[in-house]
Amino acid sequence: MTTTSTPPGLARFNVLEEHAALAALHEACASAEWGRRLLAARPYATADDLYTASDAAMAELGTADLEEAMAGHPPIGRPKPGDPTSAREQAGMAGAAEELKAEMLELNLAYQDRFGHVFLICATGRTGEQMRDALKERIGNAPEREREIVRTELGKINRIRLARLVEEDA
């Protein structure tokens, strides 16, 4: 017989006061609606239950909620100063050549002009070149197609950030 125990971080999250739980969720995703939906579904028996709820909430976010979520992300190649999360996630750009960093800045600005928001990609584990290539590929997308790709990328980022939340020890 197999038994599973609730990861320590998930057990703590399940019993956090509402404001503290919302703050923890906001660290994962800047969409208040996404956070409210996850909070309303507590407690979670397993991390997979939390991830499933996250995916469902992300799928239901409207345009304004997606924009709010995207606003919480700095441009690729320019992590928020003093923010270990964005620095860790964008590590693939940290050691990139200056030419690549300059190219990313130029591409980021062109993308933002085209779509009205930062280029969003789940950067964890990607090299600077992979992120640049994805940006070059996606900049030609229709806005509706790009919005759905962004929704998918946000979902991936949220899962990674939630995993850190539920797996951390005290």
N, C-alpha and C positions, 0 to 999 in steps of 0.2 A: 504494500500500500504506500502510495506517495503522499507526502504532506508538503504543503507549501506554507511558508510563513510570510507575513506582511513585512516588506523591507522596513528597516527602522525609520527612514525618512518619510515613507508613505504613512506609517503609523502616526508619526508626529504631525504630518500634514492633515490627516483625517481629524485630529482633535484641536487643531489651531483655532484660536478665536477668529471670527469672520474677517476682521480687518487685517490680521496677520496673514491669513490664508490668501486673501486678495493681493496683498503686497508680494507674497511669494509667487503667485501666479503672474503678477505684472512683470516680475523679473524674467519670466519665461516668454511672455507675449504681452505687448502693450495694448491689445484690444481689451477694453473693459467688458464688452459683451462676452467675449471668449472666457474671460475670467469668471464672470457671473455664472455662466453655464456650467463650468467645471465645479465651481463652488456649490452650486445647487445639487449636484449629483453625488456629493460626499455622503457617506464614507465610501472609499474604494477598497474592495477586497484584495485586488492585485494591481500591480503596476500596469499590466495589460488593460485592465478596466479603465484606468486613468488615461492611457494612451488612446483607447477607443473613444472615450468621451471627448478627448481633445480633438481627434480627427472629425468626429461628428459636429462639434462646435465650429471648427474651422470651415467645414463644408457649408454651414448655414450662415456664415457671416455675410452681411451685406457690404456694399461698396464702401460706405463710410467706416464700417468696422475694419475692413481690410486696410483702408488708408491709415487708420489709427494704428493698426498692427505694424504696418510698414514704417511708419514714422518713428518707431522705436529702434530702428536699425540704422547704423551709420553706413556710409558708402564703403564698398569694398576697397581696401587699401588705406582706409582712414578710420581705424577703430576709435571709439570714444576714449579720450584720455582718462586714465584711471579706471577704466572698465575692464576687469580681467576677462569677462565673458566674451566681449567682442574681440579682444586681443587674442584670446585662445582660439576662437572660431575662425579668425582670419589669419592664423599663423602662417598659412601658405603664402601670404603676401609679405610677411615680415622680412624675409631674407631675399626678396625679389630684387633684381637689378633695377637701378634707377630708371632705365629706359622703360621697363615694364610698368613700374609705378606711374611714370608720366603717361604712358599709353592708357593705363586703367583710369587715370583721372580724366583724360580726354574722352574716353569711351563712356565713363560714368556720367559726365556732363551731357553728352549727346543722348544717352538713354533717358536721363531725367528730363531733358527738353522734349523728347518724343512722348514719354509716357506720364510725366508729371510726378514721378516718385523715384526713389533710389532703385538701382538694380539690386534685386534681392535673389540670393542663391544660398543654399545650404553649403557654406564654405568649409565646414569641418572636413578635414582630410583631403582637401583639394589643393593643388599647387596654384601659384599665381597664374601660370600659363593656362591651366584648365579653366580658371575663373574668367580670364580674358577671352578664351575661345568661346565659352558659353555666352558671354556678353555679346560678342560679335555675332554669334548665331541668333540670339534672341532679339537683338535690336530691330531686326526686320520683321518680327511677328506683328500680326494684327493686334490692336489693343485688347480685344476680347480674349484672344489666345494667350497673350502675355499675362493677363490678369489671372487666368486659371493656372498658369505655370507658377506665378507668384504664390497663389493659394497653396499649391502643392509644396513649394519650397518652404513656406512658412510652417506648414504642417510638419515637415522633416525637422526644422529647427526647433519647433516646440517640443517634439518628442525627445530630442537630444537634451534639451534644457530640463524637461520634466524628469528624465532619467537621472540627471545629476541631483535633482531635488529629492527623488524618492530613494536613491541609493546612498545618499550621504549619511554618515554617522553623525551623532550629536556634535 
